[in-house]
């Protein structure tokens, strides 16, 4: 911080940007976009319930077996409950946590993640994945072709975080029409497992 204050270095994630890591903020992104840009978001958010709001909290507590509940300020897949794969004891524990500190929890529907062939042990197995695209923001906004595909290496798991036993796959766009950036010809993407067991 002593070097940062007199502007001798620049930080990619300056102090204070951690507010964006608070999962509660995610629920407000559509409203934030509408407020600042005067337009609706193009891609919808995953519906997000905020346990600090009484109506949302009542719904979450009544549907713990159906929802994914996440601690607002934890990362890496920690502090979460995957309702459809949880026990009644785990649901009761999360109900107690939510009631004790509702501001610290959000809930979302359980998503059906895509599955891809993945090298696991001595062969290929189907594993759940999600895609993290990369977007460069400056004078123009540019979405890079491809991205990081995170993969749940544990059989049946929906948690793709590397700290919870997940891995990653590089993802590339192989071919496209330069006159139509949205069109991709031939095979759309390839994935190679990185760091799988």
C-alpha positions in Angstrom: 0.0 0.0 0.0 2.9 2.3 0.7 4.0 2.0 -3.0 0.4 2.1 -4.3 -0.5 5.4 -2.6 2.1 7.6 -4.4 1.0 5.9 -7.7 4.3 4.1 -8.2 2.4 0.9 -9.2 -1.0 0.2 -10.6 -3.1 -2.6 -9.3 -5.4 -4.6 -11.7 -7.8 -5.1 -8.8 -7.5 -2.0 -6.8 -8.5 -1.9 -3.1 -12.3 -1.8 -2.7 -13.1 -3.9 -5.8 -13.8 -6.9 -3.6 -17.3 -5.5 -3.2 -18.0 -7.2 -6.5 -17.1 -10.6 -4.9 -20.1 -10.2 -2.6 -22.6 -12.6 -4.1 -25.5 -10.4 -2.9 -24.4 -7.8 -5.5 -25.1 -10.3 -8.2 -28.8 -10.1 -7.6 -28.8 -6.4 -8.3 -26.7 -6.4 -11.5 -29.8 -6.1 -13.8 -31.0 -3.0 -11.8 -27.5 -1.6 -11.8 -27.2 -1.9 -15.6 -30.6 -0.4 -16.0 -29.8 2.5 -13.7 -26.4 3.4 -15.3 -27.0 2.5 -18.9 -30.8 3.0 -19.2 -31.3 -0.4 -20.8 -32.1 -4.0 -19.8 -29.5 -6.7 -19.6 -29.2 -8.8 -22.8 -28.4 -12.1 -21.0 -30.6 -12.8 -18.0 -29.0 -13.5 -14.6 -29.6 -16.7 -12.7 -32.6 -15.8 -10.5 -31.1 -15.0 -7.1 -32.9 -14.8 -3.8 -31.5 -12.7 -1.0 -31.9 -14.2 2.4 -31.8 -10.8 4.1 -35.1 -10.0 2.5 -38.0 -11.5 4.5 -40.0 -12.8 1.5 -37.0 -14.4 -0.2 -35.8 -15.9 3.1 -39.2 -17.5 3.7 -39.1 -19.1 0.2 -35.5 -20.3 0.7 -36.2 -21.9 4.0 -39.3 -23.7 2.6 -37.3 -24.9 -0.5 -33.8 -25.8 0.8 -34.0 -29.2 -0.8 -34.4 -27.6 -4.3 -32.0 -24.7 -4.2 -28.2 -24.0 -4.1 -27.5 -21.8 -1.1 -24.2 -19.8 -1.0 -22.4 -17.8 1.6 -22.2 -14.3 0.3 -18.6 -13.6 1.1 -16.9 -17.0 0.7 -15.3 -18.2 -2.5 -14.1 -21.4 -4.1 -17.3 -23.4 -3.5 -17.0 -23.1 0.3 -20.0 -22.4 2.6 -22.6 -23.8 0.2 -25.5 -26.2 0.2 -26.5 -28.0 -3.0 -30.1 -28.7 -2.0 -31.0 -31.7 -4.2 -27.8 -33.5 -3.1 -28.1 -32.6 0.6 -29.4 -34.5 3.6 -32.2 -33.3 5.9 -29.5 -32.7 8.6 -27.5 -30.4 6.3 -30.7 -28.5 5.3 -31.5 -28.0 9.0 -28.0 -26.8 9.6 -28.3 -24.3 6.8 -31.7 -23.1 8.0 -30.0 -22.3 11.4 -27.2 -20.5 9.7 -29.6 -18.4 7.5 -31.7 -17.4 10.5 -28.6 -16.5 12.5 -27.1 -14.3 9.7 -29.5 -13.8 6.8 -27.3 -11.1 5.1 -24.6 -13.7 4.6 -26.7 -16.0 2.3 -28.2 -16.0 -1.2 -30.0 -18.9 -3.0 -30.4 -19.8 -6.6 -32.1 -22.6 -8.5 -30.0 -25.7 -9.2 -28.8 -25.4 -12.7 -28.4 -28.3 -15.1 -24.7 -27.9 -16.1 -23.5 -29.3 -19.4 -21.4 -32.5 -19.3 -18.3 -33.2 -21.4 -16.0 -36.1 -21.8 -13.1 -35.7 -19.4 -10.0 -37.8 -18.7 -10.6 -39.2 -15.2 -8.5 -42.0 -13.8 -7.9 -44.5 -16.6 -10.5 -43.4 -19.1 -13.0 -40.8 -20.3 -15.9 -39.9 -18.0 -18.8 -37.4 -18.4 -18.3 -34.5 -16.0 -20.2 -31.2 -15.4 -18.6 -28.0 -16.7 -19.2 -24.3 -16.8 -17.6 -21.7 -19.1 -15.9 -18.5 -18.0 -15.5 -16.1 -20.9 -12.9 -13.3 -20.9 -13.9 -9.8 -21.8 -11.5 -6.9 -22.4 -12.8 -3.5 -21.4 -11.2 -0.3 -22.6 -12.3 2.2 -25.2 -14.1 -0.8 -26.8 -15.4 -4.0 -25.3 -14.1 -7.2 -26.8 -15.1 -10.7 -25.9 -12.2 -13.1 -26.5 -13.0 -16.2 -28.5 -13.0 -19.2 -26.1 -12.4 -19.0 -22.4 -11.8 -21.2 -19.4 -14.0 -24.2 -19.0 -14.1 -25.3 -15.3 -14.9 -29.0 -14.8 -16.1 -30.9 -11.8 -13.7 -33.9 -11.6 -15.7 -35.7 -8.8 -18.3 -38.0 -10.3 -21.8 -36.4 -10.2 -20.5 -33.1 -8.6 -21.9 -29.8 -9.7 -19.1 -27.9 -8.0 -16.4 -26.9 -10.5 -14.2 -24.8 -8.2 -10.5 -26.0 -8.2 -10.4 -25.7 -4.4 -13.2 -28.3 -4.3 -11.6 -30.9 -6.5 -12.4 -29.3 -9.9 -10.1 -28.9 -12.9 -10.1 -26.9 -16.0 -10.1 -27.2 -19.8 -8.9 -24.8 -22.3 -11.6 -23.8 -24.8 -11.0 -22.4 -28.3 -13.1 -21.3 -31.2 -11.6 -23.2 -34.1 -13.0 -21.5 -37.1 -15.3 -18.6 -38.0 -16.5 -16.3 -40.7 -14.6 -12.9 -40.5 -17.6 -11.2 -42.1 -20.0 -12.6 -39.4 -18.2 -12.8 -36.0 -21.2 -14.6 -34.5 -21.0 -17.5 -37.0 -18.7 -20.4 -36.4 -18.2 -23.0 -39.1 -17.2 -26.6 -38.5 -16.6 -27.7 -34.9 -17.4 -24.9 -32.6 -15.0 -25.6 -29.8 -12.4 -28.0 -28.5 -11.5 -28.7 -24.9 -8.4 -30.3 -23.5 -8.3 -31.5 -19.9 -5.7 -29.7 -17.8 -4.7 -31.0 -14.4 -7.2 -33.9 -14.3 -6.3 -37.0 -12.2 
